[in-house]
Every structure is written in C-alpha cells, then in structure tokens.
C-alpha cells in the first residue's frame, strides 16, 4: 500500500517536531536593579499606539505568572483564555500589537554553553516537579506545546506575528525604533538597546486594570537612566551600555578577569546584591568616551595575552546592540519574507523562508540545516524511563534526511563514534539521558525511494513515502491533510 505525502504534510511534520527556543538571556540582575530604583522607571498610561511584543517572553511570563499547570503537560485551555483576554485588553485601548517570536538558535554558538547549562537545570526542575516538588521562582520549564498553541491563538485572533530566522531581540528593537513605538518585554537586553519610545516591562503592564481605555504601566527610557549617573551624556551611555553588558557578564562574553583585589563594588553608591552592577555603571560614567573605557578595561586584565581576545569580544558585544534598519517592516506591511540573512542562514532555500516567517514550520528546520544541531525540549515526566523524545527520533531522522539531502557534514559536527562517508550527514541532538543532558548523533536518512530528492525543489514534488520503524515492527503512515 502507498500513501501520498503532499508537501503540506511536510509542513505539518515539521511543526510536530518543534523544539523549545525561549531561553531568556540578558544581564543577570539588571532587571531587578532597574526595578529597585524608582528613578529608572516612570509611571504612564499606555493607549492608542503600535507596540512591538517579545512573543516568547510574553507567553512564558503570562503562563508562569498565572500559575497554570506545569506538572501534567500544560493547561492549554486556560492558556487560550488568558491570551485572548490579553489581546482583547489591547484592542479596547486601541493598541495595535505586532508579535515577534524567536526562531533558530544563534548561529555563532556564542551562547551554547549557557543554553546547555539551562537545559540541564530544566531537567532537574522537571525531575523535582515529577516528585511533587514546588515550582521554583522564575522557572524556565514550560509545557512543550506552549509556543505552538500560542501561534495558533494568534492566527485565530488575526494578530500579526513573525517567526524570526534567528533570535528575535535585535529585530524587535530595530522595528520598534523604525516605527517609533515601545517594546513590551521583561528581557533585560532591552534596557541596553537605545529604544526611542522606551521599554514597557511585562511585570508592570497591568493589562487587567485598563482605566479609561488605557493600561497602567511603567516605562523605561535611556535618558532617565542617564540622569542618575552624573547626568552622563546620553550618547556616551548609549555606547557604553553594551560595554556594561559585557563587563556585567551577559551571554556574549565571560566576565573579565581583573588584577589583584580590584572590585567594581568600590565605585558603587549602594550595597548588597546590585552593588557590582551599580559600580560598573558609575565607573563607566567617568570616561569621556567608550574608546577610553575599553582601554581602561584592558588595563585591568591580569594576563596581558588576554587583551586582544577581550578587545575583540567587547567590540563584538557593542556591535550586537547597534541598531540599523531591520528586516521585518516589509513582512508586516507587504507580506514579504525577510531577505537579508547572515551568511550562515543563506543555505535556506527561498521557498522555505516565507512559511518559516509565518510560523507554519518549526525552527528545527533552521537548526538542522544551519547548525546540524537540534536542542530538544524537556518536560515533566517519569525520569526513570527514557526521554519522551526518543520514540519520535526515527521521524526526525527522515526529516533531517529530507532537509540535508546533498549537504555536507560540517567540520565541527563530525561524530567521533561514527565514520561519516561522503554524502552522509548527521545531526547532533541534545536530549536528556536519565538526569543528564546528553548528545545523540542521528543520521540524516531519506527513505530508500527518496534518494533523489533535493531541498531546493522539495516543495515542487508529490511524493510517496512510508516511514518504517524497526522498533517493535511499528509503522507510521503519514497521510495528506
């Protein structure tokens, strides 16, 4: 028996195999530092404007703040009601939302170790919850289908949204400046970007308390921030904030190792948990320009050989926060897929870009193609048994085969346990093994009668496919929708 698989079913398969990419990055402690000083945040009543929403940050924040179920797979019905009520509140206040979601993992790999550590932490949290433990504050674990359900609700409500090809922070900030409207997010990275219309922290966005068709909230502006540091020149602080982010130890560079007993706390006007951040900011405010500040940082290094790499890292961090015209305005206004992509993402065929941007395909497509690595999401389950992701590995294997047909194995992705023959590709999957985050090498394998498929023209074919699983003689049959 044969079963025809139209390419729309390939979309469906990709969506089913979605992975989680909603780790909150930023500068540790910066959000609470800013929230702890009433001079940094101003009261306002928001209405009648566009707003750029950090989508992943929003749905995670609302889900956790509402204390919805995390122990039994997720309370999606309550989540749906919550999201509908949120966007109804915006509509009542004549607020036009544009939602931007994270896509593939960072192609430079600079955050990989941080992401791996957070994945390991989520495994332990899942284990604790499975045994009846309490949900820790700011828990990063979430129901595995949360992002998919969120996108389905957005489609139903006709809320404009885009699925980025990479992490979304830069595109969110660039679009907000292009349209001169605020960003709604709790990610501390948005306190570093110079946003013309400011940042509305989700924590303070009282959307359930709309007053006279407006929403009470607090707003952050860089200019207000500057006034608290000797009335520092705004342009100096704007260029110094990325340097501050690097020195404070965000995800772009590691903490700088300085000489002897030097500590940033000696420059601080406060004590306690935030003294280090406060000290760095006051120290930076004493320099006439960023070049002088970088020179001073290099002078603090304990090892002179570190100067070149540290200078490079600090410069790269500054570049990450420099805003120019983004990719997304034409997508929202004219339905045009983002065209300007980093070199690493240009392997994506043109026909894939629009379905990805529209959220019809999973970001697993990007990670498999570009990184030949996929991070699988963990959940609350029986940790004495294998990961629930294991049973679907043969399906993912076929998906990788379709995506990577004709591709070469990356030099830095060659499995040490297997000989990679010419024309073969492996994808490195990160998943739990017991209570540890482990790496599994999955051979990209097309079905026997699909060897001549090529990614560039895969959307043009009507293809017959049966996926055979050798495990317990189980056969998956995929039918057209």
N, C-alpha and C positions, 0 to 999 in steps of 0.2 A: 504494500500500500504506500502511496506517496502523498505528501501533504505540501501544498504550495505555500511558500512564505513570501508575501509581498513585502516591499521594504518598510512599509509602515509597521510591520511586526518587528522589524529590527529596531525601530524606534522604541517600541513597547519593551522589548528585551532590555535595551539599554537603560530605560527608566527603572525597570525592576531591579537592576543591578547597581542602583545608585549607592554612592559612598558618602560618608559624612565629611564636610569641609568647613565646619563652622567654628573652629577654634578662635577664641578671642585673643588677639595679640595686643600690642601696645606696650606702654611703660608701666611696670608694676608699681602700684602705689600712687600713680599720678592722679587717677580719678578721685580717690578718697582725699588726696591732698587738696585738690581744687574744690571739692565739695565741702571740705572742712573750713574754708575761708570764705566768708560771706562777700568779700570784696571781688572775688573772681566770678561769681555768678549773679546775674541780675534777674529780678522778677519781671515777667512780661505776660501778656495775654495774646496768644497766637491765633490768627484767623486770616482768611482771605488771601492765601498765598500758595504758591507751589512749595513743596517740601520734598527733599531727597531722603529716602529712608534706607538705612542699612538693614536690608531684609533679614539676613541671618541673625543679626544682633537682635532685631525686633522679635522674631518668633521665639527665639530662645529665652529672651528676657520675659516676655509675656507668659510663656508656658511655666517657667520656674516661679515667677512672682505670684502666679495664680495657684501655685501648689497643686498642679494637676498630677495625675498618677505617673510614676516612673517605674514602679515595681512590676507592673503587669502588662507591659507592652505599649502603654500610652492610652490616654483618654482623648481620642481624636474627635469625638462628638462635642465634648465640652470645649475643645480647642477651636473647632469650627465656629461655635457660637461666639467665643471670645474674639476671634479675628474679625468676624462680621460686625460685631459691636464696635470694635476699634475703628474700622473704616467708615462705619455709619457716623460715628462721632466726628471724624474729619469732614465728612460731607456736610453735616449740619453746621459746621463752622466755615464752610466754603474754602476748605483746604484741599488742594489738588496734589495727591500723593504720586510719587514715582519711586518704585521699589527696585533696588539693585541687589542682586544676590551674588555671593561668591561662586566662582567656577572651579577651574582646575587648581591644583597645588602650585605653589611658587616654583617656577621653572629653574630658578637659580640655586635651589636647595639650601639657601642660607638659613632657613627655619626648620630644617629637617629634624635636627636633634631635639629642638623644643617640641615639635609635633609628636615625636616618638615618646618623649617623656610624658606628655599629656595623655597620649593614648594608653600608656602604661598605668597612669593614675586612674583613668576611667575604668580600666579592667578591675582594679582594686575596689573602686567605688561600687561597680556593678556587683562584685562578689559580696560586699558588705550589705548592699540592699537586698540581695537574694536571700540573706540570712536574717532579714528583718531589721537591719540597721536603719539609722536615720539618714535622711538626705543632707549632706553637708552644705554649708553656705557656698554659694557660687559654684555649685556642682556643674561640671561640663557634660555629664552624661545626659542623654536625651533619647526619646523614642526614635527608632531607626527610620521611620517613615515621616517624621515631622516635616522635613523640607518638602517632600513630595506632596503631602496634604496641604501645606501652606501654598504651594504653587497652584494646586487645583482650586483652592478657595479664591486666589487672586484671579484666575481665569473666569471662574463663575461670577465674581463681582465686577469683572471687566476693569480691574485695576492694572494700569500699565506697569510692567516689570521687565527686567532684562536679567539674563543669566550670563555673568561675565566669563570670559575665557580664562581669566586668572583670578587672583584675589581682588576684591572689589574696592578696597579703601581708596586707592588713588583715583579711580574713575568716579567714585561717589563725590570726592572732594572737588575734582575738576568740573564735573557737571554742576555742582552747587554754585561754584564761582561763575561759571558761564551763564547760569540763569539767575544769579544773584538771589538765591534763596537758601534757607538754612538746611543743615543736616540733622536728622534725628538718629542718634546712636549713643550707646554707652561705651563705645570703644575709645580708649584714651588716645589713640592715634589722631583722632580728630581735634584734640586740643593742640596738636603740633602743627597741623596744616594751617595756613593763613586763610581762613574762610571769611569772605566778605560779609556774609549775612549770619555768621555765627553757628554755634552748635547747640542743639536742644537735647540735653541728656534724657534718655528714656525714663530714668528713675524719677525725674521731676516733671515729666509730661503727664499732667493729671487729666487724661482724656475722658475719664468717667465723670469729671466735675465741670463740664462745659458751662460757662457762665456768660449769658447774653451773647450766645453764638461765638464764643471764643474759648480757648483752652488755657487754663492757668499753667504756667511752666516757668522754668528758669533758662537763661541763655548765657552762653559763654562767648566773649569776644577777646581776641588777642590784645586789642587796645586797652581793655580793662585790666588785663593781666599785666601789661607793661607798666601801668601806673603804680603798681605795687612793688616795683623794683627800681627805685630811684628815678621814676619817670623815664625809664630806659627808652631810647629811641626805638619806635616800633619796628623800623626796618632792621635794626640790629637784632632785636629779639626774634623777629621772624626768621632771620638767617641763622640765629643761634639755637633756636628751639630744636631743630634736627640734631645739632651737636649735643644739646642737653639730653635728647632721647638716647643717643649713643652712649654717653657717659653714664646715664642712669641705668643702662643695661637692658635696652629693649631687645627685640629679636633680630636686629640687623648686625650688631657686633657684640662681643662679650665685654664684660666690664674691664676697663683699662686697669692694668696692674701698675700702681704708682710706687714711688720710692719710699722707703723707711716708714715712718709713723704718720705720713700725710693722711688727712681725712677731710672729706667735704663738710662734715658736720661743724668744723671750726668757723665756717662762713655763715652758718645758719642763724636766723633770727628766732628759731623755735627749737624745741627739744622733742624727743620721742621718735616715733616711727617715721615721720616725714622730714626729719632734720637733714638727712642726706640729700633728698631732692631739693629742699629749700636752700641748702648750702651750695649746690651746683648752680642753681639759678642766680643766687646772689654773686657767686664767683664770676659767672659769665657776664653779669651786668657791669662789671668793672673794666671790660675791654672795649676799645673804640670800634673794633670790627671783628668779624669772625676769623679772619686770617690770623690776627694776633692771638685769639683764643686757641685756635688749633696749635699754633706754635707753642703756647704755654702748656697745653696738654702734652705735647710731645716731649717737652722739657721735664715733665713729671715722671716719665717712664723709667722703670728700674733697669731695663735692658735696652741699650742703645740700638740693638739689632731689631727691636720691635718698631722703630719709628716709621720705616717705610710701609709695612703692612698696616699699622694703625692709621697712618695718614690716609692710605687708600680706603680703609674701611670707613673712616669718618667722612671722607668725601663722598663715598657711595651712599652713606646714610643721608647726607644732605640732599643728594640728587633724588632720593626716593620721595622726598617731601616737596620738591619743586613742582608747582602746578603749571601746566600749559593747557591748551585746548584738548579736551578729551574725545573719546570715541563714540559717546552714547547719545548725544543730542539728535543726530540724524536717525538713529534707530527709533527713538521715541516719536520724532516728528514725521519721518518719512518711511519708516519700516525698512531701513537699510541696515544690513548686517555690518557690525564693526569691521572696518577694512584694515586698519593699521595694527599689525600684530608684531610682537617681538619675534626675532629670527627663529627662536626655538618653537614657536607656535605656527610658523608658516607651513609646516608639514600638513596642517589641517586642510583638506580639500574645500573648495568654495561651497559646495552643496551642503557641507556639514555645518557651516558657520551659522546660518540662519536658524535651523532647528535647535542648535545649542543655545543661541542667544534667546530664543523664545521659550526655553525651558522644556522642550519636547524630548531632549536627550539628556542623559546623565553626564556629569563631568568626569565619570570614569572613562569616557571616550577620550577626553583630553589627556588625562594622566597616563592611560595605556599607550597612546600614540607618542606623546612628547617625552614622558619620563620613563616609560616602560616599567612603571611602578604604580601600585594602587594601594591606598590605605582603606581597609575595611572597617566599618563601624562596629563597636562593641555594644552590648546591651545586657540587661539583667536577665540571667538565665541560670541553668544548672551548671556550675563551673566544674563539676566532676565529670561532665560529658564534653565531647569535642565542641568547638565553636559552631554555632548555628550557621556560620558562613560556609562551613566545609561542604555541606551537601550540595550547594549550588556551584561549587568550583568547576565541575565539568561544563556547565552552561557558560560560565565566564571564559573558560578555555576556548570555546568556539567563538565567543565574541572577540577575544583577543586575536584569534586566527583570522577573522574577517577584517579586523582593523589593521593588523600588522602584515597582511599578505604583501610580499615584495619588499618589506622593510628589513633593514639590517639590525643586528643586535648592537646596542650601544656598548662602547668600550668599558664604561663604568657600570654596566649592568650584566656582566657575564657571570653566570652562576659558577661557583667553584666546584659544585658537586656534579656538574653535568658537562659533557662535551657538546659545544654548540657547533653544529655542522653548518656549512654555507646555506643560506636560505631559511635557517631556523631562527626563531625569536622566542625569548622567554620574558614573562612579566613577573616582577617581584611583588608579591602580595604581603602586606603586613596585617597579621591577624593574631589573635591570642592563641596560645598553646598552654593549656592549664591556666595559670595566673600570670604568664609572661607574654610579652609582645614578641612575636617571632616572625621570621621572614620565610616565605614559601615561594619557590620558583615554579611558575606554571607555564608550560609550553604552549605557545600560541598555535592552535591546531584547527584548521578548517576541516570540515567533513571531507571524506575521500572524493566525492564528486564536486567539490568546490575549490579545487586547487588552482583553477584559472581565474578565480575572482580577483579583482583589483579594486582597491579602495576608491580610486578616482572615479570609477564608473559603477560602483556598487549600487548606487541609487537608481540605476537605469535597468537593472535586471529583475526578472521574475524568476525566482529560484526555488527549487525543490530541495527541502532539507529535512532530514530526520536526525535528531541528536540521540545517539545511543549511549547510555551509561552502562559501563561494565559492572558497576556495583549492584549486586543482587539482581542482575538481569533487568534493571529498571530502565524504561524507555520514556523519554519526554517527547511528546508530539506537539509542535507549535503550529497552530492554525492561523490563517489570516483573520484579521478583525472583521 
